[in-house]
Structures are given as structure tokens and as C-alpha cells.
Amino acid sequence: MKDLLAEIVKAIVDKPDEVKVNVLESDSTQIFELEVGDGDLGKVIGKSGRNVSAIRTLLSAATAKAGGKRAILEIIE
């Protein structure tokens, strides 16, 4: 899931080398912490939050299909 998230975000941003994804796991959830370069935060969030909403939907669907834990995406500034 970490690689999937990184590839999706790298396709959107201007500085794909600065994309970092960290995963924190608990008993029932996985928290994906996403860091992007300067100026790329707006591209990840998108107009009215559409891009980040779509990314969260894809992430939730992928983890549900794998029968895994609940996925949460946090964007770190």
C-alpha cells in the first residue's frame, strides 16, 4: 500500500523525489503519513479537496480488498 500511495502522489506533484510515505500501525488501523515538497501540497489536496479525497478512497478500497486494517491518510506539512 505504501508503494501504491507513493506512485499515485508522485504522478501528481512537480517534485516526485521529495515524496515520502511513512506507515504507523496499530491493532486495527494503518496511518499513512505523506510528506511532499514545497509548493506541491496544493496539488495533492486539489480543488475543494477532490484529489486527496480520491486518493483516500483508493487507499481505503485497496486495504479493504486485501482484508487488512483501516487506512488513514495524513498529510504532513
C-alpha positions as CSV (number, residue, x, y, z in Angstrom):
1,M,0.0,0.0,0.0
2,K,2.9,2.3,0.8
3,D,4.3,1.9,-2.8
4,L,0.8,2.4,-4.3
5,L,0.3,5.7,-2.4
6,A,3.8,6.9,-3.3
7,E,3.3,6.2,-7.0
8,I,-0.1,8.0,-7.1
9,V,1.3,11.1,-5.4
10,K,4.5,11.1,-7.5
11,A,2.4,11.3,-10.7
12,I,0.6,14.4,-9.4
13,V,3.4,16.6,-7.9
14,D,6.2,18.6,-9.6
15,K,8.9,17.3,-7.3
16,P,8.5,13.5,-7.1
17,D,11.9,13.0,-5.5
18,E,10.6,14.8,-2.3
19,V,7.6,12.5,-1.7
20,K,8.0,10.5,1.5
21,V,5.5,8.0,2.9
22,N,5.7,6.6,6.5
23,V,3.4,4.0,7.9
24,L,2.4,3.7,11.5
25,E,0.5,0.6,12.5
26,S,-1.8,-0.2,15.4
27,D,-4.1,-3.1,16.1
28,S,-6.9,-2.0,13.8
29,T,-5.5,0.9,11.7
30,Q,-2.7,1.9,9.4
31,I,-1.8,5.5,9.4
32,F,0.0,6.7,6.2
33,E,1.9,9.9,6.7
34,L,2.5,11.7,3.5
35,E,5.2,14.4,3.1
36,V,5.6,16.4,-0.2
37,G,8.0,19.2,-1.3
38,D,7.3,22.9,-1.2
39,G,4.5,24.0,-3.4
40,D,3.2,20.5,-4.0
41,L,0.7,20.4,-1.1
42,G,-1.9,22.2,-3.1
43,K,-1.6,19.8,-6.0
44,V,-2.1,16.8,-3.6
45,I,-5.1,18.4,-2.0
46,G,-6.6,19.6,-5.2
47,K,-9.6,21.9,-5.8
48,S,-12.0,21.6,-2.9
49,G,-10.1,18.6,-1.7
50,R,-11.0,16.4,-4.6
51,N,-7.6,14.9,-5.2
52,V,-7.0,14.0,-1.6
53,S,-10.5,12.6,-1.3
54,A,-9.9,10.4,-4.4
55,I,-6.6,9.2,-3.0
56,R,-8.2,8.3,0.3
57,T,-10.9,6.4,-1.5
58,L,-8.4,4.4,-3.5
59,L,-6.3,3.7,-0.3
60,S,-9.4,2.5,1.6
61,A,-10.6,0.3,-1.3
62,A,-7.1,-1.3,-1.7
63,T,-6.8,-2.1,2.1
64,A,-10.4,-3.4,2.2
65,K,-9.7,-5.7,-0.7
66,A,-6.6,-7.1,1.0
67,G,-8.7,-7.7,4.1
68,G,-6.4,-5.6,6.1
69,K,-6.7,-2.8,8.6
70,R,-8.5,0.5,8.2
71,A,-6.3,3.0,6.4
72,I,-6.0,6.7,7.3
73,L,-4.1,9.2,5.2
74,E,-2.5,12.2,7.0
75,I,-0.7,14.9,5.0
76,I,2.3,16.4,6.9
77,E,3.4,19.9,6.1
